[in-house]
């Protein structure tokens, strides 16, 4: 798994990686947290000690109609609607006493249309969900009945490591279709003077979002992109990280590294590793600060919304240095 893939055999590669990297049963048959089990109270205490300056960074894109979605799988950008406004208040239309007025609003959006986490019920392998469960009875029209993302809401806070592969390997930005290998990840960590290990939340900046901001969204949502190589599955398993997030739509390299495949790394790391995967994170401001002070680790809190039965969630991750 550390070398090249056989482009003609995605089925075989996925089966091999799934067997080599499986965490099924590791935390018992009833587990709902997957690799977040690695992020213990001790890891969280150590991560909190990284706060030195108090500088904070939001790692979220804005949630509005100017987002990247183009309708694939019926995903749309957020639609924000006002229910009550200052205009209504000034006109005396709200019916409140003694001159008080107010504004209310509502938002309608797919849970994975912008900065978000993929929950454990998001991807299956041959009808099997995380921990070997039957996908058909785990995630139904009622939602994820077992591993809904609400179970993770209290757990995603700890040490984060930024791997700015775009800066170290590329000229600030990696080209679309660039496959980030284990060697690239290790070289980037060494260049930054950081280690990656158990319980860490890894942030991988490719620079694609930087390019999209400059040149327009184009095919950012679903099109070609730099991303993790399928061969990194063993690294993701071996390092025992708690979660990983990137600044791209799909986390893994696109086009994928097989002749006929769709998101094969997802098919391994979510249902078999139980890995929490984040996508479309805005890592630019944090990366600029890390480049300036040479510190590529920080405290991160990135709780998903506890939406019962959801298989994904929008998130506003906050990094503090």
C-alpha positions, 0 to 999 in steps of 0.5 A: 500500500505504500507503493503504486496502485494497480489502476485496473483493479480498484476492487482488489486494492480496496479489499486489500487496504480494508483488510490491512487497515480495519479497526472493526471491533477495536473499541467493541461492537457498540462503538460509535466514535471510531478514531475519535477514541484516540483523542483521550482526555490526556491528549486533550489536556496536552493540546490545550497547553499549546495555547500561548498567544491566544490568536484564534482562526476560523477555519470555515468558509462562509455559508452563503449562496456564493459557495461552490456547490453546483447541484451534484447529488442535489447539493445546493449552496445555503439559502438564507431567508429572513423571517422578521426584519428591521423593516417590519419592526420600523413599520410596527408590523410585529405586534410587540409592546413598548417599541421592541422589535427584532429580526429572525432568520432561517437557513436551508442547506445540505449538511455537506455543502461547505466546511463540514465533517463526514460522519461514520454513516456517510460511506459504506463498503459493499453494504457494510458500515463502520464496525461491520454493521449492515448499512441497510439497517444502520442508515435508513430514511430515519437517518443514521440510527447507530452512528449519528454525528450527534455522538461526536459532538463532545469529542472533537477538541484537541491538538491539531497539526497543520501540514501545509503540503502546498507550501512545502511540496508545491509553490504554495498550491498543488496542481489538480490531480496531484496525489499526496503520498505518505512521503509528502506528508512525512516530508512536510511534517519534518519541514515544519518540525512537528510530529503526527501521532495518536489522537491528533487532528491533521489539517492538510492544506493543498492550496486549492481553495486559495486558487478557487478564491482567485480564479473562481469556483470552477469545478471545485465541487466534485472536479479535479483536485489535489488530495491524498493518495489512496496509498496513504490508507496505511499511514492514516491507520498506522499513525492513529490520528483522530481525524483529518481535514483538507481544503478540498471538496473530496479529501482524496486526489481527483481524478482518483488513481484508478481507471474506473473508481469513485472515492476509493480512499473514502471507501476504506477510511470511513467504514473500515478505519472509522476515521473522521474526515473533514472537507472544504476547510479554509486553512489559509489564514492559519497557514500564513500565521504558521509560516510566519511564526514557524509553529504548525501545531495548535489547539482546535475545537471543531464540534459537529452540530448534534443533529440527530441521525445525521451522516455529516455536519457543517462546522466552524472549526476554531484553531487557537495558538 
